[in-house]
Amino acid sequence: MARVVILGAGIAGHTAALHLRRMLGKEHDVVVVSPSSRWNWIPSNIWVGVGKMTADQVVFPLAPVYRRTGIEFHQALATTIFPEGTADEPRPQVEVRSTEPGSEGRTERLAYDYLINATGPTLNFAATPGLGPDGNSLSVCTASHATETAGALEQIVAELAKGAKKTIVIGTGHGTCTCEGAAFEYTFNVEHELRRRGVRDNAEIIYLSNEYELGDFGVGGMSFTQMGFTTSSKTWTESLFRERGVKAILRAHVQKVEPGVVHYEQLDGSVHTLQFDFAMLLPPFRGADLTAFDKDGADITSTLFAPNGLTKVDADYTPKPYEEWSAEDWPTTYRNPTYPNIFAPGIAFAPPHPISVPRTSPSGTVITPAPPRTGMPSGIMAKTVALTIKELIEKGEQAHAHTASMARMGAACVASAGTGLRHGSAAAMTMFPVVPDWTKYPTTGRDVKGTSGEIGLAGHWIKAMLHYLFLWKAKARPLWFLIPE
């Protein structure tokens, strides 16, 4: 009998758990550890943040799904990994601390044969003084954050309706953020809602981003070829900003957020202030606060994790100049090289380098988007890891390691630009591969046939359909596994 323990129940962790339970016999244990009792379809939080959905429409309780599917669930926070076991228990194990009401703080150790670290990101609001709901700005990172943000937006709309002039700032709250896509979506959903409510003329909307240019999205931008013409995501995105009257401030690192004022540095070294009446700024990510010890009690946290807390996997982490970076640097199996029974799909793995060109201001401030690894890539990685573990359990040393390198993986993204079955719109984008391969595709880094972008009402219908499809999938409803990752 094998025991697989999965840390985290987001897109990667939940996907891996459902596939493993479906593929493995009942004699094997699938265990999920998550500090939250609920699953959140995070891409729809932007609609909660403009009041078009409620939190209950984007979350559901995990425990009933896991009971129905035969998955063991612990509402707890993983704190320490013992990949070699201990003197008292030679089997690898992970220590967790309960977050379940009535038993908060109680610790226990869970033995495992295979461990999947899918803890995802820690929202690092503390990286920027004054950033976040406990500071002086708003967020849509969680359903509760988005609900609070919707309430603040409603107050702004009421004041706009009375003729007041307001400045709305939306974007990234640090120079190393990785959520440019979500900031883009929320910007244009707010703009759309203000137009729908008849108050758009009284609001200045400013997009504040660490991107070097519009359309970067943390993937270095894209080139689209349509009807024989090639255009860049920069040109494509700039046209939308002009059409909607949204101002963009780029190459920016937010230094601090005071009440009604953002202080930021730009890549050229200049420092500025920006006054606001409403600010939704997304935080940078870091890994979970996990530590690790060997069987003798020595701290081996640095063996398992990079300095940012993300898990080291089968990537090439050798420091090298940007010109020497390669698609081959990126991981394929998401296994830790020292402890190959530990995997880390999704945001939990440490990327070998950014995808966008790294840039630093004269003062030494890094102003470069971190590589996105959410959504479709997270699901693909998680299923790939599940397939590998299944083969390891069934075939042992003869097992085939399944692969899913982001440098060999395509991805689709549908970015909402305003909701509404008749007047909504969304930018539907595809790219192949996610990480550019300049050796195979020397002109653009990507296959022009697999990279495209189009905006319109049909994109919104797709975005809305995906909301319901992925909730169906996440709830493990009949034939859920037929829905692609």
Phi, psi and omega per residue, in radians:
M1 nan 2.359 3.104
A2 -1.922 2.661 -3.128
R3 -2.225 2.088 3.135
V4 -1.904 2.138 3.104
V5 -1.900 2.273 -3.100
I6 -2.048 2.132 3.119
L7 -1.662 1.967 -3.131
G8 1.884 2.495 -3.127
A9 -2.301 0.706 3.015
G10 -1.533 -2.679 -3.100
I11 -1.033 -0.844 -3.087
A12 -1.209 -0.908 -3.076
G13 -1.113 -0.779 -3.117
H14 -1.175 -0.704 3.106
T15 -1.078 -0.818 3.133
A16 -1.068 -0.725 -3.117
A17 -1.107 -0.817 -3.106
L18 -1.129 -0.737 -3.139
H19 -1.189 -0.722 3.122
L20 -1.105 -0.744 3.136
R21 -1.128 -0.620 3.119
R22 -1.221 -0.612 -3.001
M23 -1.604 -0.424 -3.067
L24 -1.683 2.636 3.070
G25 -1.194 2.814 -3.080
K26 -1.148 -0.287 3.127
E27 -1.276 -0.214 3.118
H28 -1.760 2.529 -3.110
D29 -1.727 2.355 2.981
V30 -2.053 2.111 -3.025
V31 -2.151 2.292 3.101
V32 -2.016 2.333 3.066
V33 -2.066 2.113 3.128
S34 -2.534 2.334 3.111
P35 -1.223 -0.313 3.127
S36 -1.763 2.508 3.111
S37 -1.522 -0.058 -3.033
R38 -2.218 2.628 3.046
W39 -1.726 2.407 -3.090
N40 -2.148 2.153 2.994
W41 -1.409 1.579 -2.963
I42 -1.066 -0.636 -3.138
P43 -0.981 -0.429 -3.135
S44 -1.590 0.001 3.092
N45 -1.065 -0.487 3.125
I46 -1.089 -0.598 3.118
W47 -1.297 -0.540 2.994
V48 -1.122 -0.681 -3.084
G49 -1.188 -0.252 3.048
V50 -1.966 0.199 3.055
G51 1.375 0.264 -3.130
K52 -1.633 -0.203 3.000
M53 -2.433 2.805 3.037
T54 -1.767 2.866 3.119
A55 -1.026 -0.627 -3.119
D56 -1.121 -0.335 3.134
Q57 -1.464 -0.192 -3.098
V58 -2.090 0.019 3.119
V59 -2.295 2.786 2.991
F60 -2.698 2.739 -3.133
P61 -1.260 2.419 -3.112
L62 -1.375 -0.673 -2.992
A63 -0.942 -0.796 3.138
P64 -1.081 -0.655 3.121
V65 -1.133 -0.765 -3.110
Y66 -1.231 -0.605 3.058
R67 -1.113 -0.750 -3.091
R68 -1.181 -0.575 -3.077
T69 -1.673 -0.095 3.102
G70 1.457 0.521 3.104
I71 -1.801 2.317 3.104
E72 -1.363 2.260 -3.046
F73 -2.128 2.300 3.051
H74 -2.136 2.021 3.044
Q75 -1.411 1.667 -3.002
A76 -2.796 2.892 3.114
L77 -1.905 2.143 3.090
A78 -1.244 2.368 -3.098
T79 -2.120 -0.676 -3.012
T80 -2.489 2.395 3.095
I81 -1.944 2.360 3.055
F82 -2.056 1.411 -2.989
P83 -1.187 -0.269 3.096
E84 -1.898 0.136 -3.026
G85 1.336 -2.863 3.118
T86 -2.330 3.102 3.111
A87 -1.055 -0.584 -3.115
D88 -1.504 -0.475 -3.077
E89 -2.434 1.789 -3.067
P90 -1.218 -0.276 -3.128
R91 -1.323 2.424 3.070
P92 -0.946 2.564 -3.095
Q93 -2.689 2.844 3.098
V94 -2.292 2.375 3.113
E95 -1.624 2.350 -3.123
V96 -2.244 2.659 3.124
R97 -2.071 2.153 -3.031
S98 -1.101 2.436 2.997
T99 -2.050 0.143 -3.127
E100 -1.281 2.339 3.125
P101 -0.949 2.293 -3.138
G102 1.688 -0.323 3.124
S103 -2.345 0.430 -3.121
E104 -0.986 2.363 3.062
G105 1.589 -0.273 3.136
R106 -1.203 2.340 -3.113
T107 -1.905 2.651 3.027
E108 -2.664 2.813 3.112
R109 -1.992 2.299 -3.113
L110 -1.917 2.097 3.094
A111 -1.304 2.622 3.111
Y112 -2.558 2.732 2.932
D113 -1.749 -0.595 3.085
Y114 -2.346 2.415 -3.125
L115 -2.155 2.266 3.041
I116 -1.964 1.981 3.060
N117 -1.555 1.768 3.126
A118 -2.136 0.720 -3.081
T119 -1.215 -0.224 3.107
G120 1.179 -2.709 -3.056
P121 -1.624 2.590 2.811
T122 -1.587 2.242 -3.126
L123 -1.298 1.861 -2.976
N124 -1.591 1.084 3.099
F125 -1.044 -0.526 -3.086
A126 -1.149 -0.258 3.130
A127 -1.139 -0.411 3.131
T128 -2.161 1.988 3.129
P129 -0.939 2.267 3.087
G130 1.467 0.021 -3.103
L131 -1.465 2.429 2.969
G132 1.820 2.983 -3.083
P133 -1.041 -0.456 3.065
D134 -1.519 0.013 3.111
G135 -2.050 -2.123 -3.009
N136 -2.148 0.265 3.094
S137 -2.396 3.048 -3.070
L138 -1.943 3.020 -3.066
S139 -2.607 2.761 2.959
V140 -2.198 0.402 -3.064
C141 -1.219 -0.504 3.088
T142 -2.215 2.881 -3.137
A143 -1.100 -0.670 3.134
S144 -1.210 -0.700 3.053
H145 -1.022 -0.793 -3.090
A146 -1.122 -0.634 3.101
T147 -1.110 -0.771 3.094
E148 -1.085 -0.717 -3.139
T149 -1.129 -0.692 3.107
A150 -1.065 -0.694 3.117
G151 -1.122 -0.722 3.115
A152 -1.157 -0.660 3.114
L153 -1.135 -0.690 3.129
E154 -1.063 -0.659 3.098
Q155 -1.140 -0.708 3.112
I156 -1.110 -0.746 3.130
V157 -1.060 -0.717 3.134
A158 -1.081 -0.681 3.128
E159 -1.266 -0.656 3.076
L160 -1.078 -0.662 -3.124
A161 -1.138 -0.393 3.110
K162 -1.538 -0.004 3.098
G163 1.772 -0.005 3.136
A164 -1.225 2.595 3.056
K165 -1.678 2.323 -3.069
K166 -2.326 2.602 3.055
T167 -1.944 2.169 -3.110
I168 -1.978 2.148 -3.125
V169 -2.017 2.220 -3.124
I170 -2.353 2.384 3.093
G171 2.859 -2.498 -3.077
T172 -1.846 2.471 -3.047
G173 -1.757 0.277 -3.130
H174 -2.866 2.736 -3.094
G175 -1.247 -0.234 -3.127
T176 -1.980 0.335 -3.133
C177 -1.095 2.815 -3.111
T178 -2.260 0.245 -3.049
C179 -1.979 0.687 3.139
E180 -1.032 -0.626 3.140
G181 -1.090 -0.766 3.126
A182 -1.158 -0.669 3.095
A183 -1.120 -0.732 3.078
F184 -1.023 -0.847 -3.126
E185 -1.049 -0.812 -3.086
Y186 -1.174 -0.649 3.102
T187 -0.958 -0.867 -3.031
F188 -1.433 -0.361 2.983
N189 -1.235 -0.678 3.061
V190 -1.134 -0.798 -3.142
E191 -1.031 -0.772 3.124
H192 -1.070 -0.763 -3.105
E193 -1.173 -0.658 3.115
L194 -1.160 -0.674 3.059
R195 -1.112 -0.761 -3.137
R196 -1.077 -0.597 -3.111
R197 -1.529 -0.034 3.076
G198 1.336 0.419 -3.085
V199 -2.167 0.175 -3.027
R200 -1.042 -0.633 -3.049
D201 -1.133 -0.352 -3.107
N202 -1.598 -0.027 -3.058
A203 -2.051 2.338 2.938
E204 -1.725 2.162 -3.136
I205 -1.891 2.189 -3.093
I206 -2.123 2.213 3.075
Y207 -1.685 2.030 -3.086
L208 -1.934 2.043 -2.970
S209 -2.454 2.667 3.035
N210 -1.473 0.004 3.117
E211 -1.154 2.518 3.088
Y212 -1.193 -0.644 3.080
E213 -2.591 2.777 3.119
L214 -1.057 2.511 3.129
G215 1.531 0.050 3.111
D216 -1.234 -0.865 3.089
F217 0.963 0.377 3.126
G218 1.386 0.044 3.137
V219 -2.044 0.309 3.113
G220 1.304 0.256 -3.093
G221 1.345 3.023 -3.100
M222 -2.471 2.776 3.007
S223 -2.008 2.222 -3.139
F224 -1.892 2.387 3.035
T225 -2.048 2.047 -3.129
Q226 -2.382 2.295 3.104
M227 0.935 0.618 3.074
G228 1.499 -0.065 -3.131
F229 -1.932 2.473 3.119
T230 -1.905 2.295 3.086
T231 -2.346 2.823 -3.137
S232 -1.717 2.742 3.060
S233 -1.127 -0.414 3.064
K234 -1.101 -0.921 3.136
T235 -1.087 -0.738 -3.115
W236 -1.082 -0.763 -3.102
T237 -1.304 -0.699 3.129
E238 -1.017 -0.650 -3.126
S239 -1.118 -0.636 3.115
L240 -1.187 -0.713 3.106
F241 -1.080 -0.723 3.109
R242 -1.150 -0.762 -3.108
E243 -1.065 -0.695 -3.084
R244 -1.635 -0.044 3.093
G245 1.209 0.628 3.132
V246 -1.772 2.247 3.110
K247 -1.497 2.486 3.135
A248 -2.082 2.328 2.972
I249 -2.015 2.020 -2.999
L250 -1.973 3.015 3.100
R251 0.986 0.741 -2.994
A252 -2.039 2.420 3.005
H253 -2.051 2.086 3.123
V254 -1.320 2.117 -3.120
Q255 -1.469 -0.708 3.080
K256 -2.871 2.790 3.107
V257 -2.166 2.001 3.047
E258 -1.771 2.900 3.115
P259 -0.945 1.962 3.097
G260 1.359 0.093 -3.106
V261 -2.478 2.242 2.999
V262 -1.786 2.274 3.027
H263 -1.821 2.225 -3.099
Y264 -2.497 2.666 3.070
E265 -1.930 2.475 3.069
Q266 -1.850 2.909 -3.012
L267 -1.028 -0.478 3.133
D268 -1.391 0.007 3.114
G269 1.674 -0.166 -3.142
S270 -1.251 2.591 -3.114
V271 -2.076 2.394 -3.029
H272 -2.417 2.896 2.956
T273 -2.160 2.627 -3.130
L274 -2.415 2.033 3.137
Q275 -1.433 2.547 -3.115
F276 -2.539 2.765 2.991
D277 -1.842 -0.374 -3.125
F278 -2.615 2.217 3.141
A279 -2.385 2.130 3.014
M280 -2.014 1.840 -3.076
L281 -2.143 2.232 -3.071
L282 -1.488 2.567 -3.080
P283 -1.551 2.872 2.947
P284 -1.311 2.896 3.128
F285 -1.885 2.691 2.887
R286 -2.490 2.979 -3.129
G287 -1.302 2.987 3.098
A288 -1.174 2.731 -3.127
D289 -1.443 1.235 3.141
L290 -1.818 2.505 3.005
T291 -2.073 2.898 -3.136
A292 -2.509 2.547 -3.141
F293 -2.388 2.528 3.085
D294 -1.458 -3.077 -3.024
K295 -1.166 -0.342 3.119
D296 -1.644 0.025 3.124
G297 1.578 0.093 3.113
A298 -1.354 2.474 -3.125
D299 -1.270 2.073 3.119
I300 -2.102 0.473 -3.139
T301 -0.968 -0.705 -3.112
S302 -1.233 -0.296 3.070
T303 -1.301 -0.650 -3.105
L304 -1.570 -0.555 -2.963
F305 -2.200 2.571 2.996
A306 -1.310 2.926 -3.139
P307 -0.987 -0.476 3.128
N308 -1.474 0.119 3.091
G309 1.508 -0.055 3.112
L310 -1.460 2.632 -2.992
T311 -1.377 2.342 3.046
K312 -1.298 2.299 3.136
V313 -2.253 -2.803 -3.042
D314 -1.440 0.915 3.076
A315 -1.857 2.900 3.061
D316 -1.666 1.796 -3.090
Y317 -1.640 0.247 3.136
T318 -1.094 2.165 3.092
P319 -1.071 2.318 3.142
K320 -2.731 2.751 3.106
P321 -1.100 2.729 -3.133
Y322 -0.955 -0.672 -3.093
E323 -1.120 -0.352 -3.116
E324 -1.722 -0.058 3.092
W325 -1.119 2.601 -3.056
S326 -2.468 2.713 3.030
A327 -1.047 -0.474 -3.126
E328 -1.258 -0.199 3.105
D329 -1.215 -0.388 -2.980
W330 -1.413 2.558 -3.087
P331 -1.194 2.738 3.119
T332 -2.076 -0.612 -3.073
T333 -1.909 -0.276 3.119
Y334 1.119 0.563 3.086
R335 -1.787 2.477 3.044
N336 -1.254 2.288 -3.065
P337 -1.178 -0.480 3.141
T338 -1.450 -0.686 3.139
Y339 -2.169 1.509 -3.003
P340 -1.222 -0.014 3.010
N341 -1.632 0.156 3.065
I342 -1.971 2.247 -3.104
F343 -2.138 2.742 3.130
A344 -2.582 1.496 3.078
P345 -1.487 2.922 3.055
G346 1.272 -2.644 -3.070
I347 -1.132 -0.359 -3.048
A348 -1.183 -0.344 -3.122
F349 -1.492 2.596 3.140
A350 -1.460 2.026 3.098
P351 -1.178 2.614 3.123
P352 -1.267 -0.438 3.139
H353 -2.991 2.887 3.056
P354 -1.127 2.880 2.997
I355 -1.616 -0.726 3.042
S356 -1.211 2.697 3.125
V357 -1.061 2.228 -3.138
P358 -1.248 2.402 -3.122
R359 -2.454 2.568 -3.108
T360 -2.367 2.412 3.126
S361 -1.286 2.900 3.113
P362 -0.993 -0.444 3.139
S363 -1.485 -0.029 3.126
G364 1.652 0.116 3.137
T365 -1.363 2.192 3.094
V366 -1.354 2.127 3.112
I367 -2.209 1.379 -3.082
T368 -2.546 2.202 3.097
P369 -1.049 2.384 3.006
A370 -1.318 2.699 -3.070
P371 -1.223 2.297 3.090
P372 -1.267 2.479 -3.136
R373 -2.461 0.412 -3.062
T374 -1.646 3.096 3.015
G375 1.102 -2.235 -3.045
M376 -0.989 -0.818 3.099
P377 -1.023 -0.692 3.124
S378 -1.074 -0.762 3.131
G379 -1.127 -0.720 3.139
I380 -1.133 -0.795 3.102
M381 -1.029 -0.770 -3.088
A382 -1.102 -0.770 3.119
K383 -1.144 -0.653 3.112
T384 -1.084 -0.789 3.102
V385 -1.079 -0.731 3.121
A386 -1.058 -0.736 3.123
L387 -1.117 -0.686 3.110
T388 -1.122 -0.790 -3.128
I389 -1.129 -0.684 3.090
K390 -0.998 -0.811 -3.126
E391 -1.183 -0.647 3.097
L392 -1.079 -0.701 3.129
I393 -1.166 -0.720 -3.032
E394 -1.481 -0.534 -3.004
K395 -2.107 -0.135 3.125
G396 1.078 -2.293 -3.077
E397 -1.130 -0.309 3.138
Q398 -1.515 0.067 -3.057
A399 -1.170 2.602 3.072
H400 -1.697 2.213 3.096
A401 -1.446 2.041 3.103
H402 -1.310 2.632 -3.048
T403 -2.221 2.659 3.100
A404 -2.747 1.123 3.121
S405 -1.183 2.407 3.068
M406 -1.158 -0.265 3.059
A407 -1.500 -0.038 3.079
R408 -2.220 0.172 -3.011
M409 -1.992 2.353 2.992
G410 -1.579 2.813 3.112
A411 -2.570 2.595 3.058
A412 -2.076 2.457 3.117
C413 -2.377 2.338 3.063
V414 -2.058 1.864 -3.064
A415 -1.741 2.014 -3.109
S416 -1.149 2.415 3.050
A417 -2.119 0.390 3.138
G418 2.375 2.303 -3.062
T419 -1.655 2.723 3.138
G420 2.493 2.205 -3.049
L421 -1.128 -0.415 3.134
R422 -1.895 -0.486 -3.040
H423 -2.164 0.113 3.116
G424 -1.319 2.976 3.067
S425 -2.735 2.784 3.096
A426 -2.706 2.633 3.066
A427 -1.639 1.974 3.114
A428 -1.677 2.071 -3.069
M429 -2.229 2.515 2.991
T430 -2.244 2.642 3.047
M431 -2.553 2.541 3.082
F432 -2.610 2.096 -0.154
P433 -1.468 3.057 3.125
V434 -1.160 -0.862 3.061
V435 -1.547 2.109 -3.102
P436 -1.013 2.471 3.061
D437 -2.039 1.681 -3.034
W438 -1.325 -0.261 3.073
T439 -1.343 -0.774 -3.105
K440 -1.407 -0.593 -3.120
Y441 -2.200 1.328 -2.975
P442 -1.141 -0.361 -3.074
T443 -1.395 -0.853 -3.064
T444 -2.151 -0.152 -3.089
G445 1.504 -0.210 -3.115
R446 -2.413 2.788 3.100
D447 -1.280 2.067 -3.098
V448 -1.127 -0.434 3.129
K449 -1.302 -0.395 -3.121
G450 -1.854 0.146 -3.111
T451 -2.161 2.089 -3.050
S452 -2.653 2.878 3.081
G453 -2.698 2.402 3.120
E454 -2.681 2.472 -3.128
I455 -2.122 2.473 3.121
G456 2.919 -3.062 -3.110
L457 -1.126 -0.653 -3.141
A458 -1.036 -0.617 3.095
G459 -1.064 -0.677 3.100
H460 -1.138 -0.725 3.119
W461 -1.051 -0.697 3.106
I462 -1.119 -0.764 -3.135
K463 -1.058 -0.774 3.131
A464 -1.141 -0.708 3.121
M465 -1.099 -0.741 3.138
L466 -1.099 -0.595 3.094
H467 -0.962 -0.872 -3.087
Y468 -1.316 -0.623 3.116
L469 -1.099 -0.770 -3.081
F470 -1.332 -0.466 2.984
L471 -1.176 -0.693 3.074
W472 -1.059 -0.811 -3.140
K473 -1.084 -0.825 -3.091
A474 -1.150 -0.468 3.101
K475 -1.484 0.055 3.134
A476 0.962 0.783 3.086
R477 -1.290 2.940 -3.074
P478 -0.890 2.303 3.124
L479 1.093 0.440 -3.130
W480 -0.968 -0.593 -3.053
F481 -1.235 -0.182 3.080
L482 -1.382 -0.271 3.120
I483 -1.390 2.149 -3.088
P484 -1.068 2.788 3.128
E485 -1.221 nan nan
